[in-house]
């Protein structure tokens, strides 16, 4: 089955005459008849009732005529949408990232480059918690999210790729007693309260933390999200496992940051999108992320 066969079928149905349909396609009546017969063989039922006086659609022919019209209309609409997208006339892209991430090194530059290349596609960027990113991606209100590699296991039906590797360590207040030490070690935090997001926001954080540290945490304080973690760290309520994409790791006025040795806690920023999201704008943006080493993604 091909487009021309469907168009010939629709022409015969419109004229109820094989000869007139043949004239419309500048071909012979036997050619039209042959193409209709091929469709009937493929679909397994007759499309027309024919006798010497008239041609009529069968009940199956009526059904397939409506479906053929819908199919060709959908294909034509898709072609128009693609042409408009390629010409920069339409489209929307919704990007999500973690609330405390320093987006100046990846989200903002790639979005700026995307805007430069596709000026008429609307781009939106949102900061969200772990669970909000998952929920909004699942609901389709975000097209793509930037999160950490340990979050991928908490998502369903997604595709993903690594954007970059980052470091991890322990964030603590400038007024914390450990801040006075010259040579800090992760075992210095053995008796500390570790502040973690609720398991409902990001499952598995306590287990990951204790695996990295090599010891059980003396106390755990759960808070709603990453933003609450850093606020409680500054207030002196405990310490927190953080990564170097968090802006507070560079705020030396209020915080101290102990970076883990290389390979102790490997961490990556990932981008993920729903497998069934067929947005052309999303496909264009993923192409930019995939080719980030070959283009100036830091244009802004």
URSUL-V142613 format. One record per residue. N is the residue number from 0. PHI is phi in degrees with one decimal (NA if undefined). Layout:
n = (N	N)
phi = (PHI	PHI)
//
This chain:
n = (0	1	2	3	4	5	6	7	8	9	10	11	12	13	14	15	16	17	18	19	20	21	22	23	24	25	26	27	28	29	30	31	32	33	34	35	36	37	38	39	40	41	42	43	44	45	46	47	48	49	50	51	52	53	54	55	56	57	58	59	60	61	62	63	64	65	66	67	68	69	70	71	72	73	74	75	76	77	78	79	80	81	82	83	84	85	86	87	88	89	90	91	92	93	94	95	96	97	98	99	100	101	102	103	104	105	106	107	108	109	110	111	112	113	114	115	116	117	118	119	120	121	122	123	124	125	126	127	128	129	130	131	132	133	134	135	136	137	138	139	140	141	142	143	144	145	146	147	148	149	150	151	152	153	154	155	156	157	158	159	160	161	162	163	164	165	166	167	168	169	170	171	172	173	174	175	176	177	178	179	180	181	182	183	184	185	186	187	188	189	190	191	192	193	194	195	196	197	198	199	200	201	202	203	204	205	206	207	208	209	210	211	212	213	214	215	216	217	218	219	220	221	222	223	224	225	226	227	228	229	230	231	232	233	234	235	236	237	238	239	240	241	242	243	244	245	246	247	248	249	250	251	252	253	254	255	256	257	258	259	260	261	262	263	264	265	266	267	268	269	270	271	272	273	274	275	276	277	278	279	280	281	282	283	284	285	286	287	288	289	290	291	292	293	294	295	296	297	298	299)
phi = (NA	-137.4	-61.3	-63.2	-61.7	-64.0	-66.9	-66.0	-59.3	-66.1	-67.2	-62.2	-65.0	-72.7	-88.2	50.8	-160.3	-70.6	-66.2	-66.3	-64.5	-62.6	-63.6	-64.4	-102.6	53.4	-138.5	-92.9	-63.1	-60.7	-64.4	-61.9	-59.1	-64.1	-66.4	-66.2	-62.2	-63.5	-63.9	-63.4	-66.1	-68.4	-85.3	88.7	-159.1	-72.6	-101.6	-133.1	-100.6	-122.6	-144.7	-67.3	-97.1	-155.3	-124.5	-132.7	-72.9	-78.1	-55.4	-65.3	-64.4	-63.0	-60.8	-70.4	-62.9	-62.9	-68.0	-63.9	-62.0	-63.4	-64.8	-67.2	-64.1	-66.3	-63.9	-63.0	-64.6	-63.9	-63.2	-63.6	-61.8	-65.8	-63.2	-66.0	-64.8	-63.4	-89.5	71.5	-96.8	-156.4	124.7	-147.9	-135.1	-116.0	-111.0	-121.0	-143.8	-65.3	-60.6	-101.9	-66.2	-81.1	-81.0	-68.3	-102.7	-146.5	-67.7	-63.0	-61.8	-69.7	-67.1	-64.8	-64.4	-60.5	-62.3	-62.9	-80.4	-134.9	-63.4	-102.9	-94.5	-73.7	-117.6	-122.4	-125.2	-128.4	-98.0	-144.5	-78.9	-55.1	-67.1	-64.4	-61.4	-62.5	-65.2	-72.1	-65.7	-64.9	-80.4	86.0	-88.1	-128.2	-84.3	-152.0	-129.8	-106.6	-150.9	-94.4	-61.3	-69.8	-83.0	-59.2	-65.5	-93.5	-116.4	-119.7	55.7	-119.0	-108.7	-156.6	-152.3	-84.3	-93.2	-165.1	-92.6	-137.7	-91.5	-137.0	-178.2	-113.9	-96.7	-145.1	-69.3	-61.7	-93.0	-69.8	-54.1	-64.1	-62.7	-84.0	-79.2	-81.6	-115.7	-84.2	-132.0	-63.5	-71.5	-66.6	-104.1	-58.6	-99.8	-86.8	-84.7	-95.2	-96.9	-128.7	-70.5	-53.1	-54.6	-67.6	-83.5	-149.9	-61.9	88.2	-68.3	-62.6	-63.2	-64.2	-60.5	-68.8	-65.4	-67.5	-73.0	82.4	-150.2	-76.7	-69.5	-66.4	-154.0	-124.2	-117.4	-96.7	-132.7	-65.5	-162.1	-63.4	-59.0	-67.2	-59.9	-68.2	-64.8	-71.8	-63.1	-63.5	-75.2	83.7	-85.9	158.9	-122.7	-145.4	-75.0	-136.2	-116.8	-76.0	-82.5	-80.3	-61.7	-67.2	-67.6	-111.4	-88.7	-74.3	-74.9	-118.7	-132.2	-121.8	-135.8	-98.7	-80.0	-66.7	-59.1	-53.5	73.0	-72.9	-142.1	-60.0	-143.8	-133.7	-88.4	-114.9	-118.7	-135.1	-147.5	-70.2	-60.9	-95.1	-82.7	-104.2	-62.1	-61.4	-63.6	-61.8	-60.6	-64.9	-68.0	-61.3	-60.3	-66.4	-64.0	-66.1	-100.9	-59.4	-76.2	-106.5	-129.7	-85.0	-71.5	-93.6	-65.6	-154.5)
//
